[in-house]
Amino acid sequence: MKLSSHTDFGLRMLMALAATPERLMTIEELARRYRLSQNHLMKVAQSLVRAGFVAGVRGRGGGLRLARDAREIGVGDVVRALEEDLALVACLGDTPTSCVLSGACRLTGALGRALAAFLAELDRISLADLAAPRAAIRDRLELPAEARPGDLQEA
């Protein structure tokens, strides 16, 4: 199974926000730090806001932050929200399949169980778990050191 770049970028965006809960981050800053397209990240951010993982603060000094504590955001939930199609093969999808073996083979069940196991493993991981090495993530993204409580910018 391969996750889409939309999901990949979403997870990376969430990790950066989780590593910097005391400040807002702009799409422009995230795009620069990850060396990704600003337009693509805008679409990802919109998906994350719609799904309730990220909150956007408008206006001067605005940006993005997590909508809730990183410990409450499950990686499995993020993948389910961002992936358009989790079906490993056509017979696991929402549309009828044209496979001659449909209903007679065991591949569908095996792949269905594999997908369920994959998602169950991701359900065991929170965003806080992914972002636990905050210092390492901050270093790699060249982010400033943690600010004191109360330093979060509000617009």
C-alpha positions as a Python dict, from the first residue, in 0.01 Angstrom:
ca = {
    (1, 'M'): (0, 0, 0),
    (2, 'K'): (125, 346, -83),
    (3, 'L'): (-15, 660, 78),
    (4, 'S'): (-79, 960, -144),
    (5, 'S'): (146, 1264, -132),
    (6, 'H'): (-158, 1452, 8),
    (7, 'T'): (-158, 1224, 314),
    (8, 'D'): (222, 1226, 340),
    (9, 'F'): (231, 1606, 338),
    (10, 'G'): (-60, 1618, 583),
    (11, 'L'): (123, 1399, 831),
    (12, 'R'): (439, 1605, 794),
    (13, 'M'): (245, 1928, 841),
    (14, 'L'): (82, 1790, 1156),
    (15, 'M'): (420, 1681, 1293),
    (16, 'A'): (560, 2033, 1249),
    (17, 'L'): (257, 2184, 1421),
    (18, 'A'): (284, 1930, 1703),
    (19, 'A'): (652, 2013, 1747),
    (20, 'T'): (568, 2383, 1782),
    (21, 'P'): (243, 2403, 1981),
    (22, 'E'): (339, 2739, 2126),
    (23, 'R'): (332, 2922, 1793),
    (24, 'L'): (141, 2953, 1469),
    (25, 'M'): (295, 2840, 1141),
    (26, 'T'): (203, 2974, 799),
    (27, 'I'): (164, 2771, 482),
    (28, 'E'): (450, 2971, 336),
    (29, 'E'): (678, 2880, 626),
    (30, 'L'): (583, 2512, 612),
    (31, 'A'): (635, 2501, 234),
    (32, 'R'): (977, 2662, 270),
    (33, 'R'): (1089, 2436, 555),
    (34, 'Y'): (970, 2116, 383),
    (35, 'R'): (1070, 2235, 34),
    (36, 'L'): (720, 2165, -97),
    (37, 'S'): (473, 2349, -315),
    (38, 'Q'): (284, 2619, -129),
    (39, 'N'): (-23, 2556, -347),
    (40, 'H'): (-22, 2186, -266),
    (41, 'L'): (20, 2252, 107),
    (42, 'M'): (-274, 2495, 94),
    (43, 'K'): (-497, 2210, -29),
    (44, 'V'): (-360, 1979, 240),
    (45, 'A'): (-420, 2243, 509),
    (46, 'Q'): (-778, 2286, 390),
    (47, 'S'): (-834, 1911, 422),
    (48, 'L'): (-685, 1910, 772),
    (49, 'V'): (-903, 2203, 879),
    (50, 'R'): (-1216, 2036, 735),
    (51, 'A'): (-1130, 1715, 921),
    (52, 'G'): (-1089, 1906, 1248),
    (53, 'F'): (-719, 1839, 1302),
    (54, 'V'): (-597, 2193, 1234),
    (55, 'A'): (-732, 2539, 1316),
    (56, 'G'): (-653, 2839, 1101),
    (57, 'V'): (-612, 3187, 1242),
    (58, 'R'): (-680, 3456, 984),
    (59, 'G'): (-528, 3798, 953),
    (60, 'R'): (-192, 3952, 1015),
    (61, 'G'): (10, 3727, 1241),
    (62, 'G'): (-220, 3437, 1158),
    (63, 'G'): (-133, 3086, 1065),
    (64, 'L'): (-206, 2727, 1155),
    (65, 'R'): (-205, 2533, 1479),
    (66, 'L'): (-341, 2202, 1597),
    (67, 'A'): (-714, 2213, 1669),
    (68, 'R'): (-668, 1979, 1964),
    (69, 'D'): (-394, 1818, 2166),
    (70, 'A'): (-156, 1601, 1963),
    (71, 'R'): (-228, 1309, 2200),
    (72, 'E'): (-590, 1317, 2080),
    (73, 'I'): (-507, 1294, 1710),
    (74, 'G'): (-473, 937, 1589),
    (75, 'V'): (-258, 868, 1286),
    (76, 'G'): (-516, 618, 1160),
    (77, 'D'): (-783, 888, 1174),
    (78, 'V'): (-563, 1124, 975),
    (79, 'V'): (-496, 861, 708),
    (80, 'R'): (-867, 777, 681),
    (81, 'A'): (-954, 1147, 650),
    (82, 'L'): (-692, 1231, 387),
    (83, 'E'): (-679, 920, 169),
    (84, 'E'): (-938, 924, -107),
    (85, 'D'): (-924, 551, -171),
    (86, 'L'): (-795, 296, 78),
    (87, 'A'): (-902, -2, -131),
    (88, 'L'): (-596, -214, -209),
    (89, 'V'): (-765, -366, -513),
    (90, 'A'): (-1086, -294, -703),
    (91, 'C'): (-1286, -566, -527),
    (92, 'L'): (-1232, -386, -193),
    (93, 'G'): (-1363, -55, -323),
    (94, 'D'): (-1704, 105, -316),
    (95, 'T'): (-1784, 33, -681),
    (96, 'P'): (-1878, -302, -836),
    (97, 'T'): (-1585, -500, -967),
    (98, 'S'): (-1558, -667, -1302),
    (99, 'C'): (-1338, -946, -1171),
    (100, 'V'): (-1449, -1291, -1282),
    (101, 'L'): (-1344, -1431, -944),
    (102, 'S'): (-1548, -1180, -742),
    (103, 'G'): (-1721, -1361, -457),
    (104, 'A'): (-1532, -1685, -518),
    (105, 'C'): (-1174, -1601, -421),
    (106, 'R'): (-1008, -1554, -87),
    (107, 'L'): (-787, -1267, -198),
    (108, 'T'): (-1055, -1009, -115),
    (109, 'G'): (-1082, -1128, 244),
    (110, 'A'): (-705, -1152, 290),
    (111, 'L'): (-647, -802, 158),
    (112, 'G'): (-939, -667, 362),
    (113, 'R'): (-783, -812, 679),
    (114, 'A'): (-442, -673, 583),
    (115, 'L'): (-588, -326, 536),
    (116, 'A'): (-770, -352, 870),
    (117, 'A'): (-444, -457, 1041),
    (118, 'F'): (-258, -166, 878),
    (119, 'L'): (-516, 84, 1001),
    (120, 'A'): (-533, -80, 1344),
    (121, 'E'): (-158, -34, 1382),
    (122, 'L'): (-188, 332, 1283),
    (123, 'D'): (-474, 369, 1533),
    (124, 'R'): (-229, 278, 1809),
    (125, 'I'): (-12, 581, 1724),
    (126, 'S'): (-96, 939, 1814),
    (127, 'L'): (43, 1251, 1655),
    (128, 'A'): (220, 1313, 1985),
    (129, 'D'): (400, 980, 1940),
    (130, 'L'): (520, 1084, 1593),
    (131, 'A'): (634, 1425, 1712),
    (132, 'A'): (787, 1301, 2039),
    (133, 'P'): (1141, 1388, 1934),
    (134, 'R'): (1043, 1759, 1927),
    (135, 'A'): (1402, 1879, 1942),
    (136, 'A'): (1503, 1660, 1648),
    (137, 'I'): (1206, 1774, 1439),
    (138, 'R'): (1274, 2137, 1528),
    (139, 'D'): (1641, 2095, 1432),
    (140, 'R'): (1563, 1931, 1098),
    (141, 'L'): (1308, 2201, 1012),
    (142, 'E'): (1536, 2474, 1150),
    (143, 'L'): (1261, 2594, 1384),
    (144, 'P'): (1331, 2824, 1677),
    (145, 'A'): (1361, 2681, 2027),
    (146, 'E'): (1042, 2639, 2226),
    (147, 'A'): (887, 2960, 2354),
    (148, 'R'): (762, 3009, 2707),
    (149, 'P'): (395, 2933, 2784),
    (150, 'G'): (177, 3226, 2687),
    (151, 'D'): (393, 3314, 2385),
    (152, 'L'): (143, 3165, 2139),
    (153, 'Q'): (49, 3430, 1889),
    (154, 'E'): (-323, 3493, 1868),
    (155, 'A'): (-485, 3707, 1600),
}
